[in-house]
């Protein structure tokens, strides 16, 4: 009986976690992705593109 209660509580916790993830995915008010890890807000795509162009130009020989 105790084992069934523990399994039931673990199931409820897992279901609550999944529902929370789904809720945050579809009803998030934040900009960027809805994963909630916070890494998307820190990306500066313009800076990354400029860095890639700089590296590309540095490796290409001048003609």
N, C-alpha and C positions, 0 to 999 in steps of 0.2 A: 504493500500500500504506500509506503514512504517513497519507494522508487518511482511509482507512478506519479506521485505529487511532484517530485523533483523533475521528472521528464516533462510534465505538464507546464511547470513554471519556466523551464528552459524553452519550451515551444512558444509560450506566450511572449517571452523576452525576445526571441528571434523574430516572431511575427511583428512585434512592436517596432523593432529595429528596421525591418524591411518597409513597413508602412511609413516610418519616419523618413527613410530615404526617398521613397516615392513621393511623399508630400513635398519634400524640399526640392525635388526635381521639377515637379509640375507647378508648384505654387510659390516658387522663390521670387522675391522682389529684388534680389541683388542682381547686378550686372555680371556678365561673364557666364561661365558655366555654373551648373547647379550642384556640382559634386560636394562643395562645402569645404574643400581643402585649403582654399585661399591662394592657390598658386596661380590661378588664371589672372587675377587682378594685378599681379606684379609683372606681367609680360608686356614688354614694349616692342611691338612688332616692327615699328619704324627703325628702332635702334638695331634690332636683329638684322633687318634687311640691309641697313647701311654697313654693318659689320661684315656681312656676307659679300657685298659688293667690294668692299675694301680688300678683303682676302682674295677675291677673284681677280681683282686688278693687280694685286701684288704678285700673283703667281703667273700671270700672262706676260709673255715677253712683249716689249714695245716694238711695233712694226713701223 
